[in-house]
Amino acid sequence: MTSQNQTLQPAAPQAQAISTGSMLAQVSSVLALIILLILACAWLARRVGFAPKKVSSQELKLTASVSVGQRERVVIVDTADARLVLGITAQQITHLHTLPPGEPASVTPVNSAPQDFRQLLQNLVKRPGKNP
């Protein structure tokens, strides 16, 4: 019997070099997948009815607003069939009065003739207390 003298050498760990390009591609693809998942969940929530519905600007229109205190306001809101006078505070909104629906107000100046650019510029240049 011949004995062979074998020495065991520990296997050198195979260092797999991960290129930065492939790592960047993996991270960006996972990020894109997460963003698409979030968008899909938002679409599904809106479709099912979890998200609040938008109120179109044609249904409610803020006509006038005046501040009556530091955090208090009185507003007039036009709806399809009435005009509501509302008192708004930091804690609540109170219905003050209901007005009949108003006609669309078209403000027309007394002098409806358009001014030319030269006249507009002269009006802007002329200021009280400034000598020409």
C-alpha positions in Angstrom: 0.0 0.0 0.0 1.3 3.2 -1.0 0.1 6.2 0.9 -0.1 9.4 -0.9 0.6 12.4 1.1 -2.2 14.8 0.3 -2.5 18.1 1.9 -5.8 19.8 1.9 -5.8 23.4 1.0 -8.8 25.5 1.9 -10.7 26.5 -1.1 -10.3 30.2 -1.9 -13.7 31.9 -1.7 -14.9 32.8 -5.1 -15.4 36.6 -5.0 -18.1 37.3 -7.5 -17.7 40.9 -8.5 -21.0 42.6 -8.8 -20.8 45.4 -11.3 -22.2 48.7 -10.3 -24.3 48.8 -13.5 -26.2 45.6 -12.6 -26.7 46.7 -9.0 -28.0 50.1 -10.2 -30.4 48.3 -12.6 -31.7 46.0 -9.9 -32.3 48.9 -7.5 -34.0 51.1 -10.1 -36.2 48.2 -11.3 -37.3 47.4 -7.8 -38.0 51.2 -7.2 -40.1 51.3 -10.4 -42.0 48.3 -9.3 -42.8 49.9 -5.9 -43.9 53.1 -7.6 -46.2 51.2 -9.9 -47.6 49.2 -7.0 -48.4 52.5 -5.2 -50.1 54.0 -8.3 -52.1 50.8 -8.8 -53.3 50.9 -5.1 -54.3 54.5 -5.5 -56.2 53.8 -8.7 -58.0 50.9 -7.0 -58.8 53.0 -3.9 -60.3 55.7 -6.1 -62.2 53.1 -8.2 -63.7 51.4 -5.2 -64.6 54.7 -3.5 -62.1 55.1 -0.7 -60.8 58.4 -2.1 -62.9 61.5 -1.8 -64.6 62.6 -5.0 -63.6 65.9 -6.5 -66.2 68.6 -6.4 -66.3 70.4 -9.7 -65.9 74.1 -9.7 -69.3 74.4 -11.5 -71.3 73.0 -8.6 -69.9 75.4 -5.9 -68.4 78.8 -6.5 -67.1 81.2 -3.9 -68.6 84.6 -4.8 -67.5 86.8 -2.0 -65.5 86.6 1.2 -64.8 89.0 4.0 -62.7 88.6 7.2 -64.6 89.5 10.4 -61.9 88.5 12.8 -58.5 86.9 13.1 -59.8 83.4 12.1 -63.5 84.2 11.2 -64.8 84.8 7.8 -68.2 85.3 6.1 -68.5 83.9 2.6 -71.1 83.7 -0.1 -71.2 80.4 -2.0 -73.2 80.0 -5.2 -74.8 76.7 -5.8 -77.1 75.6 -8.6 -80.3 76.7 -6.9 -79.3 79.1 -4.2 -76.7 81.4 -2.7 -75.5 80.5 0.7 -74.1 82.9 3.3 -71.8 81.0 5.6 -69.9 81.9 8.7 -66.5 80.1 8.9 -64.5 79.7 12.0 -61.6 77.5 12.9 -64.0 75.0 14.5 -67.1 75.0 12.4 -69.1 76.3 9.4 -72.4 77.9 10.2 -75.2 78.6 7.7 -76.3 82.2 8.2 -78.7 82.9 5.4 -80.0 81.6 2.0 -80.3 84.1 -0.8 -82.1 83.5 -4.1 -79.9 82.4 -7.0 -78.1 85.4 -8.5 -77.6 86.3 -12.0 -74.0 86.1 -13.3 -72.6 89.5 -12.6 -70.8 91.0 -15.6 -68.9 94.0 -14.6 -68.7 96.5 -17.4 -66.7 99.7 -17.0 -68.5 103.0 -17.6 -66.0 103.9 -20.3 -66.1 100.8 -22.5 -63.8 102.3 -25.2 -60.5 100.6 -25.0 -57.5 102.8 -24.3 -54.5 102.5 -26.4 -51.0 101.6 -25.0 -49.8 105.3 -25.0 -52.7 106.4 -22.8 -52.3 103.4 -20.4 -48.6 104.2 -20.1 -49.3 107.9 -19.4 -51.8 107.0 -16.7 -49.3 104.7 -15.1 -46.5 107.3 -15.2 -48.7 110.0 -13.8 -48.7 109.5 -10.0 -50.0 111.9 -7.4 -47.2 114.1 -6.0 -44.9 113.5 -8.9 -44.0 116.5 -11.1 -43.9 115.8 -14.8 
